[in-house]
Amino acid sequence: MMRADAVRNRRLLMDAATAEFAENGMDVSITRIATRAGIGKGTVFRHFDTKEQLLAEIFSDRLEELVTAGLRLAESDDPATALFEFMTIGTEIQARDRSFCQAAAALSRSEPAVHASRERLAEVAETLVGKAQQAAAIRDDITGLDIVLLLSAASQAVLSISEDAPGLWQRYLSIIFDGLRPQNAHPLPAPAPTRAQFTG
């Protein structure tokens, strides 16, 4: 069991690292994180062997934030609105965190925390999609993994101009919503990815 001061230092470290990665991307230095947290650089490495391990824990926390939202929304009586709200929350998380997509691409999916969170995210997305399809609210050939992968599309589309137009991602997310609806849908040219491809 960690001592009270160790628990406090870890919380300061996690808060500082989360803010630094979100504001500046994953290239931010450990020294800068330690300075923001008001702790020594050595304290960082007593909690995490590498910066990648620290980033993996923060990235997993972000995924779990979305999983929690998805589980709550899965209880909704309006499955279409629930799915679109889930996607809105996921896109907003990415829009405010510059390191999210970088981490998704750079982190090894063999990191236990990341792997487990990816699995839970895929499961909750499949549940939301299934309910929306039963309500005939979205096309039948969409999978939960399609939804998870689309979450980054709207935020990435405006990455180069997002500071000048912070809410612009909502425009592109609305376009994505329209593409999910069954009206006038055309067959998709390639199959959806598998769970193994997503979780590694």
TORZAGU-503929 format. One record per residue: residue number from 1; residue in three letters; chain; x, y, z of N, C-alpha, C in turn. Coordinates in Angstrom, 1 decimal, decimal comma, padded with zeros to 4 digits. Example, Ala and Ser with C-alpha at 12.3 -4.5 7.8 and 13.67 -1.06 7.14 Angstrom:
TORZAGU-503929
R   loza   drenvex   numi      n_u      n_v      n_w     ca_u     ca_v     ca_w      c_u      c_v      c_w
R      1       ala      A    013,2   -005,7    007,8    012,3   -004,5    007,8    013,2   -003,3    007,8
R      2       ser      A    012,8   -002,2    007,1    013,7   -001,1    007,1    012,9    000,0    007,9
//
This chain:
TORZAGU-503929
R   loza   drenvex   numi      n_u      n_v      n_w     ca_u     ca_v     ca_w      c_u      c_v      c_w
R      1       met      A    000,8   -001,2    000,0    000,0    000,0    000,0    000,9    001,3    000,0
R      2       met      A    000,6    002,2   -000,9    001,4    003,4   -001,0    001,2    004,3    000,2
R      3       arg      A    002,2    005,0    000,7    002,1    006,0    001,7    001,3    007,2    001,2
R      4       ala      A    000,8    008,0    002,1    000,0    009,1    001,8    000,7    010,1    000,8
R      5       asp      A    002,0    010,3    001,1    002,8    011,3    000,3    003,0    010,7   -001,1
R      6       ala      A    003,2    009,4   -001,2    003,3    008,8   -002,5    002,0    008,9   -003,3
R      7       val      A    000,9    008,6   -002,7   -000,4    008,7   -003,3   -000,6    010,2   -003,8
R      8       arg      A   -000,3    011,2   -003,0   -000,4    012,6   -003,4    000,5    012,9   -004,6
R      9       asn      A    001,7    012,4   -004,5    002,7    012,7   -005,6    002,2    012,1   -006,9
R     10       arg      A    001,6    010,9   -006,8    001,1    010,2   -008,0    000,0    011,0   -008,6
R     11       arg      A   -000,9    011,5   -007,8   -002,1    012,2   -008,3   -001,6    013,5   -008,9
R     12       leu      A   -000,6    014,2   -008,3   -000,1    015,4   -008,9    000,6    015,1   -010,3
R     13       leu      A    001,3    014,0   -010,3    001,9    013,6   -011,5    000,9    013,3   -012,6
R     14       met      A   -000,1    012,5   -012,3   -001,1    012,2   -013,3   -001,9    013,4   -013,8
R     15       asp      A   -002,2    014,3   -012,9   -002,9    015,5   -013,3   -002,0    016,4   -014,2
R     16       ala      A   -000,8    016,5   -013,8    000,1    017,3   -014,6    000,4    016,7   -016,0
R     17       ala      A    000,6    015,4   -016,0    000,9    014,7   -017,3   -000,3    014,7   -018,2
R     18       thr      A   -001,5    014,5   -017,6   -002,7    014,6   -018,5   -002,9    015,9   -019,1
R     19       ala      A   -002,6    017,0   -018,3   -002,8    018,4   -018,9   -001,7    018,6   -019,9
R     20       glu      A   -000,4    018,3   -019,6    000,6    018,5   -020,6    000,5    017,8   -021,9
R     21       phe      A    000,1    016,5   -021,8   -000,1    015,7   -023,0   -001,3    016,3   -023,8
R     22       ala      A   -002,3    016,7   -023,2   -003,5    017,2   -023,9   -003,2    018,5   -024,6
R     23       glu      A   -002,4    019,4   -023,9   -002,1    020,7   -024,5   -001,0    020,7   -025,5
R     24       asn      A    000,0    019,8   -025,3    001,2    019,9   -026,1    001,5    018,6   -026,9
R     25       gly      A    000,7    017,6   -026,8    001,0    016,3   -027,5    002,0    015,5   -026,7
R     26       met      A    002,3    014,3   -027,3    003,0    013,3   -026,5    004,5    013,5   -026,5
R     27       asp      A    005,0    014,5   -027,2    006,5    014,8   -027,2    006,9    015,6   -026,0
R     28       val      A    006,0    016,0   -025,2    006,3    016,8   -024,0    007,3    016,0   -023,1
R     29       ser      A    008,2    016,7   -022,5    009,3    016,1   -021,7    008,9    015,7   -020,3
R     30       ile      A    009,5    014,7   -019,8    009,3    014,3   -018,4    009,6    015,5   -017,4
R     31       thr      A    010,7    016,2   -017,8    011,1    017,4   -017,0    010,0    018,4   -016,9
R     32       arg      A    009,4    018,7   -018,0    008,3    019,6   -018,0    007,1    019,1   -017,2
R     33       ile      A    006,8    017,9   -017,3    005,7    017,3   -016,5    006,0    017,4   -015,0
R     34       ala      A    007,2    017,0   -014,6    007,6    017,0   -013,2    007,5    018,5   -012,7
R     35       thr      A    008,0    019,4   -013,5    008,0    020,8   -013,0    006,5    021,3   -012,8
R     36       arg      A    005,6    020,9   -013,7    004,2    021,3   -013,6    003,6    020,7   -012,3
R     37       ala      A    004,0    019,4   -012,1    003,5    018,7   -010,9    004,1    019,2   -009,6
R     38       gly      A    005,2    019,9   -009,7    005,9    020,3   -008,5    006,6    019,2   -007,8
R     39       ile      A    007,1    018,2   -008,5    007,8    017,1   -008,0    009,1    016,9   -008,7
R     40       gly      A    010,0    016,1   -008,2    011,3    015,8   -008,9    011,1    014,8   -010,0
R     41       lys      A    012,0    014,9   -011,0    012,0    014,0   -012,1    012,1    012,5   -011,6
R     42       gly      A    012,9    012,3   -010,6    013,1    011,0   -010,1    011,8    010,4   -009,5
R     43       thr      A    011,0    011,3   -009,0    009,7    010,8   -008,5    008,8    010,2   -009,6
R     44       val      A    008,9    010,8   -010,8    008,2    010,3   -012,0    008,6    008,9   -012,2
R     45       phe      A    009,9    008,6   -012,2    010,4    007,3   -012,6    010,2    006,3   -011,5
R     46       arg      A    009,9    006,7   -010,3    009,5    005,8   -009,2    008,1    005,2   -009,4
R     47       his      A    007,3    006,0   -010,2    006,0    005,5   -010,4    005,9    004,8   -011,8
R     48       phe      A    006,6    005,3   -012,8    006,6    004,7   -014,1    008,0    004,6   -014,7
R     49       asp      A    008,3    003,4   -015,2    009,7    003,1   -015,7    010,0    004,0   -016,9
R     50       thr      A    009,0    004,3   -017,8    009,2    005,0   -019,0    008,1    006,0   -019,2
R     51       lys      A    008,3    007,0   -020,1    007,2    008,0   -020,4    006,1    007,2   -021,1
R     52       glu      A    006,4    006,2   -021,9    005,4    005,4   -022,6    004,4    004,8   -021,6
R     53       gln      A    004,9    004,3   -020,5    004,1    003,7   -019,5    003,1    004,7   -018,9
R     54       leu      A    003,6    005,9   -018,6    002,8    007,0   -018,1    001,7    007,4   -019,1
R     55       leu      A    002,1    007,5   -020,4    001,2    007,9   -021,4    000,1    006,8   -021,6
R     56       ala      A    000,6    005,5   -021,5   -000,4    004,4   -021,6   -001,5    004,4   -020,6
R     57       glu      A   -001,1    004,8   -019,3   -002,1    004,8   -018,3   -003,0    006,0   -018,5
R     58       ile      A   -002,5    007,1   -018,9   -003,4    008,2   -019,2   -004,3    007,9   -020,4
R     59       phe      A   -003,8    007,3   -021,4   -004,6    006,9   -022,6   -005,7    006,0   -022,2
R     60       ser      A   -005,3    005,0   -021,4   -006,3    004,0   -020,9   -007,4    004,7   -020,1
R     61       asp      A   -007,0    005,7   -019,3   -008,0    006,5   -018,5   -009,0    007,2   -019,4
R     62       arg      A   -008,5    007,7   -020,5   -009,4    008,4   -021,5   -010,3    007,4   -022,1
R     63       leu      A   -009,9    006,2   -022,5   -010,7    005,2   -023,0   -011,8    004,8   -022,0
R     64       glu      A   -011,4    004,6   -020,8   -012,3    004,2   -019,7   -013,4    005,3   -019,5
R     65       glu      A   -013,0    006,6   -019,7   -014,0    007,7   -019,6   -015,1    007,5   -020,6
R     66       leu      A   -014,7    007,1   -021,8   -015,7    006,8   -022,9   -016,5    005,5   -022,7
R     67       val      A   -015,8    004,5   -022,1   -016,5    003,3   -021,8   -017,6    003,5   -020,8
R     68       thr      A   -017,3    004,3   -019,8   -018,3    004,6   -018,7   -019,5    005,4   -019,3
R     69       ala      A   -019,2    006,3   -020,2   -020,3    007,0   -020,9   -021,1    006,1   -021,7
R     70       gly      A   -020,5    005,2   -022,4   -021,2    004,2   -023,3   -022,1    003,3   -022,5
R     71       leu      A   -021,6    002,8   -021,3   -022,4    001,9   -020,5   -023,6    002,7   -020,0
R     72       arg      A   -023,5    003,9   -019,6   -024,6    004,7   -019,2   -025,6    004,9   -020,3
R     73       leu      A   -025,1    005,2   -021,5   -026,0    005,5   -022,7   -026,7    004,2   -023,2
R     74       ala      A   -026,1    003,1   -022,9   -026,7    001,8   -023,4   -028,0    001,6   -022,7
R     75       glu      A   -028,3    002,2   -021,6   -029,5    002,1   -020,8   -030,6    003,0   -021,4
R     76       ser      A   -030,3    003,8   -022,3   -031,2    004,8   -022,8   -032,4    004,2   -023,6
R     77       asp      A   -033,5    004,8   -023,6   -034,7    004,4   -024,3   -034,7    004,9   -025,8
R     78       asp      A   -033,7    005,7   -026,1   -033,6    006,3   -027,4   -032,2    005,9   -028,0
R     79       pro      A   -032,1    004,7   -028,6   -030,8    004,2   -029,0   -030,1    005,0   -030,1
R     80       ala      A   -030,8    005,7   -030,9   -030,1    006,6   -031,9   -029,5    007,7   -031,3
R     81       thr      A   -030,2    008,4   -030,4   -029,6    009,6   -029,7   -028,5    009,1   -028,8
R     82       ala      A   -028,6    007,9   -028,2   -027,5    007,4   -027,3   -026,2    007,2   -028,1
R     83       leu      A   -026,4    006,6   -029,3   -025,2    006,3   -030,1   -024,5    007,6   -030,5
R     84       phe      A   -025,3    008,6   -031,0   -024,8    009,8   -031,4   -024,1    010,6   -030,3
R     85       glu      A   -024,7    010,5   -029,1   -024,1    011,2   -027,9   -022,8    010,5   -027,6
R     86       phe      A   -022,7    009,2   -027,7   -021,5    008,5   -027,4   -020,4    008,9   -028,4
R     87       met      A   -020,8    009,1   -029,6   -019,8    009,6   -030,6   -019,4    011,0   -030,4
R     88       thr      A   -020,3    011,8   -029,9   -020,0    013,2   -029,6   -019,0    013,3   -028,4
R     89       ile      A   -019,3    012,5   -027,4   -018,4    012,5   -026,2   -017,0    012,0   -026,7
R     90       gly      A   -016,9    011,0   -027,5   -015,6    010,5   -027,9   -014,9    011,4   -028,8
R     91       thr      A   -015,6    012,1   -029,6   -014,9    013,1   -030,5   -014,5    014,3   -029,7
R     92       glu      A   -015,3    014,7   -028,7   -014,9    015,9   -027,9   -013,7    015,6   -027,0
R     93       ile      A   -013,6    014,3   -026,5   -012,4    013,9   -025,8   -011,1    014,1   -026,6
R     94       gln      A   -011,2    013,7   -027,9   -010,1    013,8   -028,8   -009,8    015,2   -029,2
R     95       ala      A   -010,9    016,0   -029,4   -010,7    017,4   -029,8   -009,9    018,2   -028,7
R     96       arg      A   -010,1    017,8   -027,4   -009,5    018,6   -026,4   -008,1    018,0   -025,9
R     97       asp      A   -007,8    016,9   -026,5   -006,5    016,2   -026,1   -005,7    015,9   -027,3
R     98       arg      A   -004,6    016,7   -027,5   -003,8    016,6   -028,6   -003,0    015,3   -028,7
R     99       ser      A   -002,8    014,6   -027,5   -002,1    013,4   -027,5   -002,9    012,1   -027,8
R    100       phe      A   -004,2    012,3   -027,9   -005,1    011,1   -027,9   -004,8    010,2   -029,2
R    101       cys      A   -004,9    010,9   -030,4   -004,7    010,1   -031,6   -003,2    009,7   -031,8
R    102       gln      A   -002,3    010,6   -031,3   -000,9    010,2   -031,3   -000,7    008,9   -030,5
R    103       ala      A   -001,3    008,9   -029,3   -001,1    007,7   -028,4   -001,7    006,5   -029,0
R    104       ala      A   -002,9    006,7   -029,6   -003,6    005,5   -030,3   -002,7    004,9   -031,3
R    105       ala      A   -001,9    005,7   -032,0   -001,1    005,2   -033,1    000,3    004,7   -032,6
R    106       ala      A    000,8    005,3   -031,5    002,1    005,1   -031,1    002,3    004,0   -030,0
R    107       leu      A    001,3    003,9   -029,2    001,4    003,0   -028,0    001,2    001,5   -028,5
R    108       ser      A    002,0    000,7   -027,9    001,9   -000,8   -028,2    000,5   -001,3   -027,6
R    109       arg      A   -000,2   -002,0   -028,5   -001,5   -002,5   -028,0   -001,3   -003,7   -027,0
R    110       ser      A    000,0   -004,1   -026,8    000,3   -005,2   -025,9    000,3   -004,6   -024,4
R    111       glu      A    000,3   -003,3   -024,3    000,2   -002,7   -023,0   -001,1   -003,2   -022,3
R    112       pro      A   -001,0   -003,9   -021,2   -002,2   -004,5   -020,6   -003,3   -003,6   -020,4
R    113       ala      A   -003,1   -002,4   -019,8   -004,2   -001,5   -019,6   -004,8   -001,0   -020,8
R    114       val      A   -004,0   -000,7   -021,8   -004,6   -000,2   -023,1   -005,4   -001,3   -023,8
R    115       his      A   -004,8   -002,5   -023,8   -005,5   -003,7   -024,4   -006,9   -003,9   -023,8
R    116       ala      A   -006,9   -003,9   -022,5   -008,2   -004,2   -021,7   -009,2   -003,1   -022,0
R    117       ser      A   -008,7   -001,8   -022,1   -009,6   -000,7   -022,3   -010,2   -000,7   -023,7
R    118       arg      A   -009,3   -001,1   -024,7   -009,8   -001,2   -026,1   -010,9   -002,3   -026,2
R    119       glu      A   -010,7   -003,4   -025,5   -011,7   -004,5   -025,5   -013,0   -004,0   -025,0
R    120       arg      A   -013,0   -003,3   -023,8   -014,2   -002,8   -023,2   -014,9   -001,8   -024,1
R    121       leu      A   -014,1   -000,9   -024,8   -014,6    000,1   -025,7   -015,3   -000,6   -026,9
R    122       ala      A   -014,7   -001,6   -027,4   -015,2   -002,3   -028,6   -016,6   -002,9   -028,2
R    123       glu      A   -016,6   -003,5   -027,0   -017,9   -004,2   -026,5   -019,0   -003,2   -026,3
R    124       val      A   -018,7   -002,1   -025,7   -019,8   -001,1   -025,5   -020,3   -000,5   -026,8
R    125       ala      A   -019,4   -000,3   -027,7   -019,7    000,3   -029,0   -020,6   -000,7   -029,8
R    126       glu      A   -020,3   -002,0   -029,7   -021,1   -003,0   -030,3   -022,5   -003,0   -029,8
R    127       thr      A   -022,6   -002,9   -028,5   -023,9   -002,8   -027,8   -024,8   -001,7   -028,3
R    128       leu      A   -024,1   -000,5   -028,3   -024,9    000,7   -028,8   -025,3    000,6   -030,3
R    129       val      A   -024,4    000,1   -031,1   -024,7   -000,1   -032,5   -025,9   -001,1   -032,7
R    130       gly      A   -025,8   -002,2   -031,9   -026,9   -003,2   -032,0   -028,2   -002,7   -031,7
R    131       lys      A   -028,3   -001,9   -030,6   -029,6   -001,3   -030,2   -030,1   -000,3   -031,3
R    132       ala      A   -029,1    000,5   -031,8   -029,5    001,5   -032,9   -030,0    000,8   -034,1
R    133       gln      A   -029,4   -000,3   -034,5   -029,8   -001,1   -035,6   -031,2   -001,7   -035,4
R    134       gln      A   -031,4   -002,2   -034,2   -032,8   -002,8   -033,9   -033,9   -001,8   -034,0
R    135       ala      A   -033,5   -000,5   -033,8   -034,5    000,6   -033,9   -034,5    001,1   -035,3
R    136       ala      A   -033,8    000,5   -036,3   -033,7    001,0   -037,7   -033,2    002,4   -037,8
R    137       ala      A   -032,3    002,8   -036,8   -031,8    004,2   -036,8   -030,5    004,3   -037,6
R    138       ile      A   -029,8    003,2   -037,8   -028,5    003,3   -038,6   -028,5    002,1   -039,5
R    139       arg      A   -027,7    002,1   -040,5   -027,6    001,1   -041,5   -027,1   -000,2   -040,9
R    140       asp      A   -027,5   -001,3   -041,5   -027,2   -002,7   -041,0   -025,8   -003,1   -041,1
R    141       asp      A   -025,0   -002,5   -042,0   -023,6   -003,0   -042,2   -022,6   -002,2   -041,4
R    142       ile      A   -023,0   -001,4   -040,4   -022,1   -000,7   -039,5   -021,8   -001,6   -038,3
R    143       thr      A   -020,6   -001,6   -037,9   -020,2   -002,4   -036,7   -019,7   -001,4   -035,6
R    144       gly      A   -019,6   -002,0   -034,4   -019,1   -001,2   -033,3   -017,7   -000,6   -033,6
R    145       leu      A   -016,9   -001,4   -034,2   -015,5   -001,0   -034,5   -015,5    000,1   -035,5
R    146       asp      A   -016,5    000,1   -036,5   -016,6    001,2   -037,4   -016,8    002,5   -036,6
R    147       ile      A   -017,7    002,4   -035,6   -018,0    003,6   -034,8   -016,7    004,1   -034,0
R    148       val      A   -016,0    003,2   -033,4   -014,8    003,5   -032,6   -013,8    004,2   -033,5
R    149       leu      A   -013,6    003,7   -034,7   -012,6    004,2   -035,6   -013,0    005,6   -036,2
R    150       leu      A   -014,4    005,8   -036,3   -014,9    007,0   -036,8   -014,8    008,2   -035,8
R    151       leu      A   -014,6    007,8   -034,5   -014,5    008,8   -033,5   -013,4    009,9   -033,8
R    152       ser      A   -012,3    009,4   -034,4   -011,2    010,4   -034,6   -011,4    011,2   -035,9
R    153       ala      A   -012,3    010,7   -036,7   -012,4    011,4   -038,1   -012,8    012,8   -038,0
R    154       ala      A   -013,8    013,2   -037,2   -014,2    014,6   -037,1   -013,1    015,5   -036,5
R    155       ser      A   -012,5    015,0   -035,4   -011,5    015,9   -034,8   -010,2    016,0   -035,6
R    156       gln      A   -009,9    014,9   -036,3   -008,7    015,0   -037,2   -008,9    015,8   -038,4
R    157       ala      A   -010,2    015,9   -038,9   -010,5    016,7   -040,1   -010,2    018,1   -039,9
R    158       val      A   -010,3    018,6   -038,7   -010,1    020,1   -038,5   -008,9    020,4   -037,6
R    159       leu      A   -008,0    019,4   -037,6   -006,8    019,5   -036,7   -006,0    020,8   -037,0
R    160       ser      A   -005,8    021,1   -038,2   -004,9    022,2   -038,6   -005,5    023,6   -038,3
R    161       ile      A   -006,9    023,6   -038,1   -007,5    024,9   -037,9   -008,4    024,9   -036,6
R    162       ser      A   -008,2    023,9   -035,8   -009,1    023,8   -034,7   -008,9    024,9   -033,6
R    163       glu      A   -007,7    025,5   -033,6   -007,5    026,6   -032,6   -008,3    027,8   -033,0
R    164       asp      A   -008,5    028,0   -034,3   -009,3    029,2   -034,8   -010,8    028,9   -034,8
R    165       ala      A   -011,2    027,7   -034,8   -012,6    027,3   -034,8   -012,8    026,1   -033,9
R    166       pro      A   -012,8    026,3   -032,6   -012,8    025,1   -031,7   -014,0    024,2   -031,8
R    167       gly      A   -015,1    024,6   -032,2   -016,3    023,8   -032,3   -016,5    023,2   -033,7
R    168       leu      A   -015,6    023,4   -034,6   -015,8    023,0   -036,0   -016,0    021,5   -036,2
R    169       trp      A   -015,4    020,7   -035,3   -015,5    019,3   -035,4   -017,0    018,8   -035,4
R    170       gln      A   -017,8    019,6   -034,7   -019,3    019,2   -034,6   -019,9    019,2   -036,0
R    171       arg      A   -019,4    020,1   -036,9   -020,0    020,1   -038,3   -019,7    018,8   -039,0
R    172       tyr      A   -018,5    018,3   -038,8   -018,1    017,1   -039,5   -018,6    015,8   -038,9
R    173       leu      A   -018,8    015,9   -037,6   -019,5    014,8   -036,9   -020,9    014,7   -037,3
R    174       ser      A   -021,6    015,8   -037,6   -023,0    015,7   -038,1   -023,0    015,1   -039,5
R    175       ile      A   -022,0    015,4   -040,3   -021,9    014,7   -041,6   -021,8    013,2   -041,5
R    176       ile      A   -020,9    012,8   -040,5   -020,8    011,4   -040,3   -022,1    010,8   -039,8
R    177       phe      A   -022,8    011,5   -038,9   -024,1    011,0   -038,5   -025,0    010,7   -039,6
R    178       asp      A   -025,1    011,6   -040,6   -025,9    011,4   -041,8   -025,5    010,2   -042,6
R    179       gly      A   -024,2    010,0   -042,6   -023,7    008,8   -043,4   -024,0    007,5   -042,7
R    180       leu      A   -024,3    007,5   -041,4   -024,7    006,3   -040,7   -026,2    005,9   -040,9
R    181       arg      A   -027,0    006,9   -041,2   -028,4    006,6   -041,3   -028,7    005,7   -042,5
R    182       pro      A   -029,8    004,9   -042,5   -030,0    003,9   -043,5   -030,6    004,4   -044,8
R    183       gln      A   -031,1    005,6   -044,8   -031,7    006,2   -046,0   -030,7    006,4   -047,1
R    184       asn      A   -031,0    005,9   -048,3   -030,1    006,1   -049,4   -028,7    005,5   -049,3
R    185       ala      A   -028,5    004,5   -048,4   -027,2    004,0   -048,1   -026,7    003,1   -049,3
R    186       his      A   -025,5    003,2   -049,7   -024,8    002,4   -050,7   -024,0    001,3   -050,1
R    187       pro      A   -023,8    000,2   -050,7   -022,9   -000,8   -050,2   -021,5   -000,3   -049,9
R    188       leu      A   -020,9   -000,8   -048,8   -019,6   -000,4   -048,5   -018,5   -001,2   -049,2
R    189       pro      A   -017,4   -000,6   -049,7   -016,5   -001,3   -050,6   -015,5   -002,3   -049,9
R    190       ala      A   -015,5   -002,3   -048,6   -014,6   -003,2   -047,9   -015,2   -003,7   -046,6
R    191       pro      A   -014,8   -004,9   -046,1   -015,4   -005,3   -044,8   -014,9   -004,5   -043,6
R    192       ala      A   -015,6   -004,6   -042,5   -015,2   -003,9   -041,3   -014,0   -004,6   -040,7
R    193       pro      A   -013,2   -003,9   -039,9   -012,1   -004,5   -039,3   -012,5   -005,5   -038,2
R    194       thr      A   -011,7   -006,5   -037,9   -012,0   -007,5   -036,9   -011,6   -007,0   -035,5
R    195       arg      A   -012,1   -007,6   -034,5   -011,7   -007,2   -033,1   -010,2   -007,5   -032,9
R    196       ala      A   -009,7   -008,5   -033,5   -008,3   -008,8   -033,3   -007,4   -007,7   -034,0
R    197       gln      A   -007,9   -007,2   -035,1   -007,1   -006,1   -035,7   -007,1   -004,8   -034,9
R    198       phe      A   -008,2   -004,6   -034,1   -008,4   -003,4   -033,3   -007,6   -003,5   -032,0
R    199       thr      A   -007,7   -004,6   -031,3   -007,1   -004,7   -030,0   -005,7   -005,2   -030,1
R    200       gly      A   -005,3   -005,9   -031,2   -003,9   -006,4   -031,3   -003,7   -007,7   -030,5
//
